[in-house]
């Protein structure tokens, strides 16, 4: 309104006593049309008030060349002043008209949503779908057919075509097929597997430009509450993303194949369903921190308690499988009683049920549980520590052995009858791994 007051004061004059003169056809005129005329009625009123006032303020001049020039100059001045007023009123005085030019931006994703979308898009090409095929003979035609007996997920480890997954995903397969993110399918062969830790490595002959290895992180510095992402193919569906947090660390689960405990497992509430097994668990940076391997669910559905094998454990296993085709893990060569049986005896440790004479423990002189000539049970040695580390149950024994190497000599402390003995034992690999 300040611009309106200024121009009204400067240009307008008292109402003339003679009728106003209107511009002749040969004089310049000003008209409003289009968007400005419809959107800014207030500005149009300014123009209408300026033009008669400017013409009525003119003093009578003779019809001469000088007068005509002065009249044209005055009309041009009016046009200039009106144009300035029009611009000022649009961008300064008339807020409603300016608002009409503002375009409401479309709804955009938040920063954390964009990060999640980017993580899924960047890591999906590294996740594969694995089909487990089994040979079946038709009862009528006697033809041998390959039928799917299971499926799971996996991920690309390197450019050489190595695929990492769970052992229970490929167990019992006569043939395996791997489907990449671009839906191309390749026959896979087994490079090696570790039943105790439920890890397997496959290999496919695919072009290097189709193989995108997943970025490998670390799991030693994980924290409870940290955000995680699971990518897989649950129920045979295409790549699916679920999110959650780390619910617990250093959990322990049993291998589905051997029952041997797997230590330092990651617990997460990210939904893990059948078909997610073998898929990657990622941190917020998109780095691999674990392999999704199991869920705790009485009903078989995802109950918000999933488990992943930490990448620090997986890395060492994969390196051995790729290089040697097997994992060389030391053993004592014994069979021991369930933990509940030892607890009933009122002692803490691992009761040796059998120590074959050709095994490491048998060679060192550990005694097995047996019966005497009268049928009475004679308990064998009870292992209470290894290398000075207390052994309270079978999980403790496995945990200590996992930190040892084949060929290493360990000191096994046993409770034999009513006295304690220390026996040196040279660790050996499993017979099928020698």
SEKOL-290613 format. One record per residue (C-alpha): z, x negated, y; residue in one letter. Coordinates in pm, whole numbers, plus 32768, in hexadecimal, padded with zeros to 4 digits. Layout:
! residues N
+------+------+------+------+
|   zz |   xx |   yy | code |
+------+------+------+------+
|    Z |    X |    Y |    A |
...
+------+------+------+------+
! end
This chain:
! residues 434
+------+------+------+------+
|   zz |   xx |   yy | code |
+------+------+------+------+
| 8000 | 8000 | 8000 |    X |
| 8026 | 7ECF | 80E5 |    X |
| 7EAE | 7E94 | 80E4 |    X |
| 7E6D | 8000 | 8134 |    X |
| 7F56 | 7FF8 | 8261 |    X |
| 7EBB | 7EB7 | 82E7 |    X |
| 7D54 | 7F2D | 82DC |    X |
| 7DAB | 808A | 835D |    X |
| 7E58 | 7FF2 | 848C |    X |
| 7D4C | 7EEF | 84D0 |    X |
| 7C16 | 7FCB | 84AB |    X |
| 7C80 | 8131 | 84F9 |    X |
| 7C94 | 81B8 | 865D |    X |
| 7D05 | 82FE | 8702 |    X |
| 7C38 | 842D | 86A3 |    X |
| 7AF3 | 842A | 8772 |    X |
| 7A9A | 8546 | 885A |    X |
| 792E | 853D | 87F0 |    X |
| 78B0 | 8591 | 8696 |    X |
| 78A2 | 8461 | 85B6 |    X |
| 7758 | 83B8 | 8586 |    X |
| 76E4 | 8384 | 8422 |    X |
| 7616 | 825C | 83B9 |    X |
| 74A4 | 8288 | 83C1 |    X |
| 73D5 | 8253 | 8288 |    X |
| 7372 | 80F5 | 82F6 |    X |
| 74DC | 807F | 8317 |    X |
| 75A2 | 7FE9 | 81FA |    X |
| 7688 | 80DB | 8149 |    X |
| 77A2 | 80BC | 8051 |    X |
| 77CD | 819B | 7F23 |    X |
| 78BF | 81A6 | 7E00 |    X |
| 7844 | 81E2 | 7CA1 |    X |
| 7894 | 81A0 | 7B36 |    X |
| 79E7 | 8128 | 7AC8 |    X |
| 7A75 | 80E5 | 7C23 |    X |
| 7A22 | 8242 | 7CA6 |    X |
| 7AC3 | 82EC | 7B7E |    X |
| 7BED | 8209 | 7B4C |    X |
| 7C57 | 81CE | 7CB2 |    X |
| 7C54 | 8307 | 7D88 |    X |
| 7D45 | 8266 | 7E79 |    X |
| 7C4B | 814D | 7EC3 |    X |
| 7B35 | 824A | 7EFE |    X |
| 7C0F | 82F6 | 7FFF |    X |
| 7C38 | 81A9 | 80B5 |    X |
| 7AC0 | 817F | 80CD |    X |
| 7A90 | 82E4 | 8146 |    X |
| 7B94 | 82B4 | 8257 |    X |
| 7B0D | 8165 | 82C7 |    X |
| 79A0 | 81C2 | 82FB |    X |
| 79C3 | 82E8 | 83F5 |    X |
| 7AD2 | 8232 | 84B0 |    X |
| 79FE | 80FE | 84D7 |    X |
| 78CF | 81BF | 8555 |    X |
| 7999 | 829D | 863F |    X |
| 7A35 | 816A | 86E0 |    X |
| 78E7 | 80E8 | 8751 |    X |
| 78A5 | 80F8 | 88C7 |    X |
| 775A | 8190 | 8935 |    X |
| 7648 | 808B | 894C |    X |
| 74E9 | 80AC | 89C0 |    X |
| 73DD | 80D0 | 88BC |    X |
| 7369 | 7F6C | 88CE |    X |
| 7335 | 7E3F | 87F2 |    X |
| 7489 | 7DAD | 884C |    X |
| 7537 | 7EF7 | 8804 |    X |
| 7487 | 7F19 | 86B7 |    X |
| 74F3 | 7DB9 | 8655 |    X |
| 7659 | 7DFD | 86BA |    X |
| 7658 | 7F43 | 85F5 |    X |
| 75D9 | 7E93 | 84BE |    X |
| 76DE | 7D84 | 84E9 |    X |
| 77F0 | 7E86 | 8508 |    X |
| 7779 | 7F41 | 83D1 |    X |
| 776F | 7DFB | 830C |    X |
| 78CE | 7DAF | 8382 |    X |
| 7944 | 7F04 | 830C |    X |
| 78A2 | 7EC8 | 81B8 |    X |
| 794F | 7D77 | 819B |    X |
| 7AA4 | 7DFF | 81FE |    X |
| 7A7E | 7F23 | 810D |    X |
| 7A22 | 7E3C | 7FED |    X |
| 7B57 | 7D6A | 802B |    X |
| 7C2F | 7EA1 | 8037 |    X |
| 7B95 | 7F1B | 7EF5 |    X |
| 7BE4 | 7DD6 | 7E3F |    X |
| 7D47 | 7DBF | 7EC4 |    X |
| 7D94 | 7F29 | 7E6F |    X |
| 7D19 | 7EFF | 7D0A |    X |
| 7DDA | 7DC4 | 7CB4 |    X |
| 7F0A | 7DE6 | 7D97 |    X |
| 7F58 | 7F3F | 7E1A |    X |
| 7EE9 | 801E | 7CFC |    X |
| 7FB7 | 7FC0 | 7BCA |    X |
| 7F3E | 80E7 | 7AF7 |    X |
| 7DD1 | 8081 | 7B1C |    X |
| 7E1B | 7F19 | 7ABB |    X |
| 7ED4 | 7F94 | 7987 |    X |
| 7D99 | 8047 | 7918 |    X |
| 7CEF | 7EF5 | 78E2 |    X |
| 7E07 | 7E6D | 77FF |    X |
| 7DA6 | 7E72 | 768D |    X |
| 7EC8 | 7E98 | 759A |    X |
| 7EB5 | 7D77 | 74A1 |    X |
| 7E9E | 7DCE | 7330 |    X |
| 7FDA | 7DA4 | 725A |    X |
| 7FF8 | 7C3F | 71D9 |    X |
| 80C1 | 7B9E | 70C0 |    X |
| 8208 | 7AF3 | 7108 |    X |
| 822D | 797B | 70E6 |    X |
| 82DD | 7989 | 6F94 |    X |
| 81D9 | 7A7E | 6F10 |    X |
| 80BE | 7998 | 6F79 |    X |
| 816A | 7875 | 6ECA |    X |
| 818A | 793E | 6D87 |    X |
| 801E | 79AC | 6D93 |    X |
| 7FAD | 7847 | 6DD1 |    X |
| 8085 | 77C5 | 6CB1 |    X |
| 7FEC | 78C0 | 6BBE |    X |
| 7E88 | 7879 | 6C2D |    X |
| 7EB2 | 7700 | 6C18 |    X |
| 7F5D | 76F8 | 6AC2 |    X |
| 7EA8 | 780E | 6A07 |    X |
| 7D81 | 772A | 69AA |    X |
| 7E79 | 764C | 68EE |    X |
| 7EFF | 7766 | 6810 |    X |
| 7E4A | 77C0 | 66CD |    X |
| 7E55 | 78D5 | 65CA |    X |
| 7E83 | 786F | 645C |    X |
| 7E1C | 7945 | 6334 |    X |
| 7EB1 | 78FF | 61DE |    X |
| 7DBB | 7955 | 60C7 |    X |
| 7E15 | 7976 | 5F58 |    X |
| 7D30 | 7988 | 5E29 |    X |
| 7D3E | 7ACD | 5D67 |    X |
| 7C77 | 7B37 | 5C37 |    X |
| 7BE6 | 7C91 | 5C33 |    X |
| 7C70 | 7D53 | 5B08 |    X |
| 7B22 | 7DFB | 5ABC |    X |
| 7A13 | 7CFF | 5B18 |    X |
| 7AEA | 7BC8 | 5ADB |    X |
| 7A59 | 7B38 | 5C1C |    X |
| 7B38 | 7A4A | 5CDC |    X |
| 7B6E | 7AC2 | 5E40 |    X |
| 7C24 | 7A34 | 5F6B |    X |
| 7D08 | 7B2D | 6013 |    X |
| 7DEE | 7AF9 | 613F |    X |
| 7F58 | 7AE1 | 60D3 |    X |
| 7FEF | 7A81 | 621F |    X |
| 7FAF | 7A07 | 637E |    X |
| 8058 | 7949 | 6490 |    X |
| 8028 | 7877 | 65C5 |    X |
| 8004 | 7706 | 660E |    X |
| 7F9C | 761B | 6724 |    X |
| 7EB0 | 74F7 | 675B |    X |
| 7F65 | 73AA | 6746 |    X |
| 7E4F | 72B5 | 679D |    X |
| 7CD8 | 728D | 67CD |    X |
| 7CAC | 7224 | 6661 |    X |
| 7CD5 | 738E | 65F4 |    X |
| 7E3E | 7385 | 657A |    X |
| 7EE9 | 74DA | 6583 |    X |
| 8064 | 74FF | 656B |    X |
| 8109 | 7635 | 64D7 |    X |
| 8226 | 769E | 63EF |    X |
| 821B | 7649 | 627F |    X |
| 826E | 77AF | 621B |    X |
| 8130 | 7822 | 62D0 |    X |
| 8052 | 775C | 61E1 |    X |
| 8128 | 776A | 60A6 |    X |
| 806B | 77DD | 5F70 |    X |
| 7F16 | 77D8 | 6019 |    X |
| 7DD9 | 778B | 5F59 |    X |
| 7D15 | 7773 | 609D |    X |
| 7D6F | 7770 | 620E |    X |
| 7CA7 | 77D7 | 633E |    X |
| 7CF2 | 7785 | 64A7 |    X |
| 7C70 | 785C | 65C6 |    X |
| 7C65 | 77BD | 671E |    X |
| 7C93 | 7870 | 6868 |    X |
| 7B19 | 78A0 | 688D |    X |
| 7B1A | 795D | 673E |    X |
| 7A63 | 784B | 6680 |    X |
| 7AEA | 781E | 651F |    X |
| 7B01 | 76DE | 6454 |    X |
| 7B70 | 768A | 62F3 |    X |
| 7CAD | 75BA | 62F6 |    X |
| 7D3B | 74BE | 6203 |    X |
| 7EA8 | 7461 | 61DA |    X |
| 7EFD | 7304 | 625A |    X |
| 8069 | 7316 | 61F3 |    X |
| 81A5 | 73E4 | 620B |    X |
| 831F | 73C5 | 6217 |    X |
| 83C3 | 74E0 | 6159 |    X |
| 8521 | 747E | 61C5 |    X |
| 84D1 | 74A8 | 6337 |    X |
| 83C7 | 75B9 | 630A |    X |
| 82B3 | 74F2 | 63B7 |    X |
| 8147 | 74CA | 6349 |    X |
| 8015 | 741C | 63D6 |    X |
| 7EB0 | 7495 | 639F |    X |
| 7D63 | 7405 | 640C |    X |
| 7C1F | 74AC | 6474 |    X |
| 7AC9 | 7419 | 64BF |    X |
| 7A8E | 74AD | 6618 |    X |
| 79DA | 7416 | 6745 |    X |
| 7AC4 | 7355 | 6828 |    X |
| 7A63 | 7427 | 6955 |    X |
| 7AF7 | 7558 | 68A6 |    X |
| 7C41 | 74AE | 6859 |    X |
| 7D48 | 74B4 | 6969 |    X |
| 7E8B | 7408 | 68F9 |    X |
| 7FC8 | 74AF | 696F |    X |
| 809E | 73E1 | 6A62 |    X |
| 81D2 | 7361 | 69AA |    X |
| 8325 | 7365 | 6A56 |    X |
| 8486 | 7307 | 69E8 |    X |
| 85A0 | 73DB | 695E |    X |
| 86C9 | 72F0 | 698B |    X |
| 8714 | 7365 | 6AEF |    X |
| 86EF | 74DE | 6AC0 |    X |
| 87F4 | 75C5 | 6B58 |    X |
| 886F | 771E | 6AF8 |    X |
| 87DA | 781B | 6BEB |    X |
| 869A | 7756 | 6C1C |    X |
| 8562 | 782F | 6C25 |    X |
| 8474 | 7812 | 6AFD |    X |
| 8326 | 78A6 | 6A93 |    X |
| 82A1 | 78ED | 6935 |    X |
| 812B | 790C | 68EE |    X |
| 80A7 | 7983 | 67A0 |    X |
| 7FE7 | 7A8A | 66DE |    X |
| 80EC | 7B88 | 666E |    X |
| 8073 | 7C89 | 656F |    X |
| 7F17 | 7BF0 | 6581 |    X |
| 7EEA | 7C4C | 66ED |    X |
| 7E36 | 7B68 | 67DF |    X |
| 7EFD | 7A6B | 68A9 |    X |
| 8042 | 7B08 | 691D |    X |
| 8146 | 7A84 | 6A10 |    X |
| 82B9 | 7AD2 | 6A01 |    X |
| 83C2 | 7A49 | 6AE9 |    X |
| 8535 | 7A10 | 6AD7 |    X |
| 8643 | 790B | 6AFF |    X |
| 86ED | 780D | 6A21 |    X |
| 8813 | 78CA | 698D |    X |
| 88B0 | 77A8 | 68D2 |    X |
| 887F | 763E | 6869 |    X |
| 88D2 | 756D | 6737 |    X |
| 88BA | 7696 | 664E |    X |
| 8885 | 7666 | 64DA |    X |
| 879E | 772B | 63F6 |    X |
| 8728 | 76F8 | 6291 |    X |
| 85C9 | 7699 | 622D |    X |
| 8510 | 77C3 | 6198 |    X |
| 847E | 76E2 | 6089 |    X |
| 859D | 7603 | 6018 |    X |
| 86D3 | 7698 | 60B6 |    X |
| 8723 | 7547 | 6152 |    X |
| 87C5 | 7574 | 62A9 |    X |
| 86FF | 752E | 63E6 |    X |
| 87E2 | 74AE | 64F9 |    X |
| 87D1 | 74BE | 6675 |    X |
| 86FD | 75F9 | 6672 |    X |
| 86B6 | 76AF | 67BB |    X |
| 8724 | 781B | 67D0 |    X |
| 8661 | 78FD | 68BE |    X |
| 864E | 7A6E | 6914 |    X |
| 84D4 | 7A5F | 6947 |    X |
| 843B | 7B5C | 6857 |    X |
| 83C2 | 7AAF | 6719 |    X |
| 8319 | 7B93 | 661D |    X |
| 825C | 7B5F | 64D5 |    X |
| 8128 | 7A95 | 6530 |    X |
| 81DC | 79D0 | 6640 |    X |
| 8252 | 78D2 | 653F |    X |
| 81C1 | 777B | 6583 |    X |
| 8172 | 77CA | 66ED |    X |
| 81F0 | 76FC | 6813 |    X |
| 8328 | 7733 | 68E2 |    X |
| 82E8 | 76B6 | 6A43 |    X |
| 83C1 | 7669 | 6B6F |    X |
| 836F | 76DD | 6CD1 |    X |
| 828F | 75AD | 6D03 |    X |
| 81B7 | 760D | 6BD9 |    X |
| 8233 | 74EF | 6AFC |    X |
| 827A | 7517 | 6989 |    X |
| 83EF | 751A | 693A |    X |
| 83F0 | 75B8 | 67DE |    X |
| 833D | 766D | 66C2 |    X |
| 8392 | 77DD | 6697 |    X |
| 83FE | 77F5 | 652D |    X |
| 84ED | 7914 | 64E1 |    X |
| 85A8 | 7A43 | 655C |    X |
| 86F8 | 7AD2 | 6502 |    X |
| 86BD | 7C3E | 64B4 |    X |
| 8749 | 7D1A | 639E |    X |
| 862A | 7E0F | 63D9 |    X |
| 8515 | 7D0C | 63EC |    X |
| 84BF | 7D5B | 6557 |    X |
| 8505 | 7C86 | 6685 |    X |
| 8672 | 7CB2 | 66E6 |    X |
| 867E | 7BBC | 6804 |    X |
| 86FD | 7A9C | 672D |    X |
| 85E4 | 79A8 | 66E4 |    X |
| 85ED | 783D | 6678 |    X |
| 850A | 7717 | 66C6 |    X |
| 8503 | 75BB | 6630 |    X |
| 8534 | 74C5 | 674F |    X |
| 8409 | 73F0 | 67AF |    X |
| 84D1 | 72AE | 6792 |    X |
| 84F8 | 72F8 | 661E |    X |
| 8391 | 736D | 65F7 |    X |
| 82F9 | 723D | 66A2 |    X |
| 837E | 7141 | 65A8 |    X |
| 831B | 7219 | 6481 |    X |
| 81B8 | 7250 | 64FF |    X |
| 8186 | 70DE | 653E |    X |
| 81E8 | 708D | 63D5 |    X |
| 810F | 71A4 | 6346 |    X |
| 7FDF | 7137 | 640E |    X |
| 800C | 6FC9 | 63B5 |    X |
| 8085 | 6FDE | 624B |    X |
| 804B | 7146 | 61E2 |    X |
| 81BB | 716A | 6188 |    X |
| 8318 | 7147 | 6217 |    X |
| 83F3 | 7039 | 6183 |    X |
| 8552 | 70C5 | 618F |    X |
| 8677 | 701B | 60DD |    X |
| 8747 | 70CA | 5FD5 |    X |
| 8882 | 7085 | 5F0E |    X |
| 87EC | 7122 | 5DD8 |    X |
| 8901 | 7219 | 5D8A |    X |
| 8933 | 738B | 5D55 |    X |
| 8A6C | 7412 | 5DF8 |    X |
| 8B37 | 7551 | 5DDC |    X |
| 8B32 | 766A | 5EDF |    X |
| 8C20 | 7637 | 5FFF |    X |
| 8CEB | 776B | 5F9E |    X |
| 8D42 | 76D0 | 5E4C |    X |
| 8DD4 | 759B | 5EEF |    X |
| 8E9A | 7669 | 5FE7 |    X |
| 8F3F | 7721 | 5EC5 |    X |
| 8FBD | 75D3 | 5E46 |    X |
| 9072 | 759C | 5F8D |    X |
| 8FB4 | 745E | 5FE5 |    X |
| 8EAA | 7404 | 60E3 |    X |
| 8D69 | 7357 | 6077 |    X |
| 8C3C | 736E | 5F90 |    X |
| 8C78 | 7394 | 5E1A |    X |
| 8B7C | 72D5 | 5D46 |    X |
| 8AFD | 73B4 | 5C2E |    X |
| 89F3 | 72C9 | 5BAA |    X |
| 8995 | 7160 | 5BF2 |    X |
| 886E | 70FF | 5B12 |    X |
| 888A | 6F9A | 5A96 |    X |
| 872F | 6F42 | 5B20 |    X |
| 878A | 6FBA | 5C7E |    X |
| 882E | 6EF4 | 5D99 |    X |
| 8987 | 6F8F | 5D67 |    X |
| 8976 | 6F71 | 5BEC |    X |
| 8913 | 6E04 | 5C03 |    X |
| 8A3A | 6DC5 | 5CEF |    X |
| 8B31 | 6E66 | 5BFE |    X |
| 8B82 | 6FBA | 5C98 |    X |
| 8C11 | 70A7 | 5B91 |    X |
| 8B8E | 7204 | 5B45 |    X |
| 8C53 | 733D | 5AF2 |    X |
| 8C6A | 7372 | 5977 |    X |
| 8D36 | 740C | 585E |    X |
| 8E09 | 7356 | 5765 |    X |
| 8E0D | 7389 | 55EC |    X |
| 8EF7 | 74B3 | 5615 |    X |
| 8E13 | 7560 | 5710 |    X |
| 8EEF | 7516 | 5837 |    X |
| 8E43 | 74D8 | 5985 |    X |
| 8E65 | 737A | 5A10 |    X |
| 8E08 | 7368 | 5B7D |    X |
| 8D1F | 7257 | 5BF0 |    X |
| 8D3C | 7188 | 5D2B |    X |
| 8D75 | 723A | 5E74 |    X |
| 8CBD | 718C | 5F92 |    X |
| 8D9B | 7188 | 60C7 |    X |
| 8CDC | 7098 | 61AD |    X |
| 8B9E | 6FC6 | 61CC |    X |
| 8BA3 | 6E8A | 62A0 |    X |
| 8CEF | 6EF9 | 632E |    X |
| 8C68 | 704E | 639F |    X |
| 8D29 | 7176 | 631A |    X |
| 8C7B | 7258 | 6221 |    X |
| 8D13 | 73B6 | 6217 |    X |
| 8BEE | 746F | 617B |    X |
| 8A86 | 744C | 610D |    X |
| 89FF | 746F | 626F |    X |
| 8AC9 | 7343 | 62E0 |    X |
| 8A3D | 7275 | 61C1 |    X |
| 88D5 | 72D1 | 6215 |    X |
| 890E | 728E | 6384 |    X |
| 898C | 712F | 633C |    X |
| 8872 | 70E1 | 6249 |    X |
| 876E | 714F | 6348 |    X |
| 87E6 | 7034 | 6425 |    X |
| 87B9 | 6F33 | 6311 |    X |
| 8684 | 6E85 | 6287 |    X |
| 85F8 | 6E4B | 612D |    X |
| 8680 | 6D06 | 609A |    X |
| 87B8 | 6D0A | 6173 |    X |
| 8906 | 6CCD | 60CA |    X |
| 8A15 | 6DC6 | 6128 |    X |
| 8B85 | 6DCD | 60D2 |    X |
| 8BE4 | 6F10 | 6025 |    X |
| 8D57 | 6F63 | 601E |    X |
| 8DB7 | 704B | 5F00 |    X |
| 8EF0 | 70F6 | 5E83 |    X |
| 8F05 | 70AD | 5D0D |    X |
| 902A | 7159 | 5C6D |    X |
| 9156 | 70FF | 5D41 |    X |
| 90D1 | 6FC3 | 5DE3 |    X |
| 8FC0 | 6F60 | 5EDB |    X |
| 8EA4 | 6E70 | 5E92 |    X |
| 8D91 | 6DDA | 5F69 |    X |
| 8C41 | 6DAC | 5EBD |    X |
| 8B0A | 6D04 | 5F52 |    X |
| 89CA | 6DC9 | 5F11 |    X |
| 8862 | 6D5B | 5F57 |    X |
| 879E | 6E86 | 5FDA |    X |
| 864F | 6ED9 | 5F3B |    X |
| 8533 | 6FCB | 5F8F |    X |
| 84F4 | 710B | 5ED4 |    X |
| 8442 | 70D3 | 5D88 |    X |
| 8310 | 719C | 5DF5 |    X |
| 82FB | 70D0 | 5F37 |    X |
| 8300 | 6F78 | 5E97 |    X |
+------+------+------+------+
! end
